[in-house]
Amino acid sequence: MLRDAGLRVTRPRVAVLGAVHAHPHSDTDSLIAATRRQVPDVSHQAVYDCLHALTRSGLVRRIQPPGSVARYESRVGDNHHHVVCRSCGVIADVDCAVGAAPCLDPSDAHGFTIDEAEVVFRGLCPTCAAQGDAATTSHPTS
């Protein structure tokens, strides 16, 4: 994959790319920790540099849902969206419901040539929703 994208194959790049594939929607600190399990002496800067190169080459996508730090995923090129849990922050992919990229047509493009739309859905994940139901059941309001 790295060679096909025009990148040199290095241990840090292989480890970072593997970490992104293994841990989708992870933040940089989590990816640094995962990368260090493969390359213990890799620096923070080396991981940042790898993420930048992988993103620039199109092998990795950087997302930043509102109110969140930057996160990375290996699912690229399909203009999918995300759903974010308001309670625990877990993120899941959401396929486009209708049409090709971008899934949404703006009412006014203001002269822009639009090639991507980003939608973030928010709610409670099943685990947090169940915990909320349990809290409501055990502490009913009057």
N, C-alpha and C positions, 0 to 999 in steps of 0.2 A: 504494500500500500504506500509506504513512504517513497520508494523509488518511483512508482507510478505517478506520484504527486510532485516529483522533481526534488525530493528532499534526500539528503544523505541519511543513511541508516546508522544511528548511533544508539548505544545502550539507553541513555536517558530518553530519547524519542520513542524507542520501542516500549520502554517501561511506562511512560506517560500515556501513550496511545492505548496500551493495554489497560491502564488504570481507568481511563475514560470509558472504554468499552465495558469494563467490569463494574463500574460504579457510575451509571448515568445520572446526570443532574447533580454531580458533586461539585462542591466549591474547591477553591485552590488549595486550602489547607488540607482537606481530605485527600485530594489528589497527590499532594506532596507526601503525605503519610503512606498512601498506597504505593507510590513510586519508590519510596525508601525501603519498602519490603523487598523490592527487586534490586535496587541500586542504593545501598545504604549511605554512600557518601555523596549523593546528588544534592546540590545546593538549591535553596529556594529560587534563586535567580535562574538556574538552569531549567527548573520546572516551568517557571514563568515564560522563559524564552521558548521552550518546547511547545507550550500551550499556544503562544502567539504564532509560531511557525505552523503548527497543525491547524489552527483556525484560519490563518491566511491562505493555506493551501487547500482548504475545503474539506479536510479529513475530520475536523471537529467543529462543532457549532458552539458559540458562546451565547448564553442566554442570561438575562438579568431581569427576572420578574420584579415589578415594583415592590420596593421595600426589602429586597433581597440582595445579597452579594452576587457577583458573577458566578455562574455555574457552567459546566461544560457537558456536552453529550456527543455521542458518535453518530447519532441519527441525523443525517444531513441531506439536503437537496430535495426535500419533499414538502417544505413549508407547513409542517405540522405545528400544532399549538400545545399549550400546557394548561393543566389544572393544578392549583396550589391549595393545600390545606391551610385554612386560616389559623388553626390551632398549633399543629406540629411542624408545618412548613414543608411536608413531603410534596414532591412534584411528580406528576405523571404526564405522559404524552397523550394528546388528543388529536386524532386524525381530522383533517379538514372534512367538514360535513358535506359541502357542495362545491363542485367546480375545481378547476386547476388553480395553481398559484397565481395571484393571491386569491384566497378563498373568499374574500370580501371585496366588493367594489365600493370605493368611497363615493359619497354623493358629489364631491368636488375634489378632483385630484390636483387643483391649483397649478396645472401645467407639468406636474411631475410625471415621469415614466415610472410607474410603480411595478416593482418586481417581487415584493414580499409584503405579507401582512403578518402582524404578530398579535395574537389574541391570548389573553391570560384569563382563564376562568378561575373563580375562587369559591371555596366552600369548605366543608369538613370531609376529611377522608373517612372511610368506613370505621376505622379504629376509634378516631376522635368522636365521631357521631355516636358510636355505641357507648363510649364513656360518658358522653353528655346525656344520653338516654338513661344510663345507670344512675348518674348524679341526680337527674330530675326525678327518677323513680324513688330513690332513697331519701330525697329531700324535697317532697312535693311542696309547691307554693300554695298559699291559701287563696 
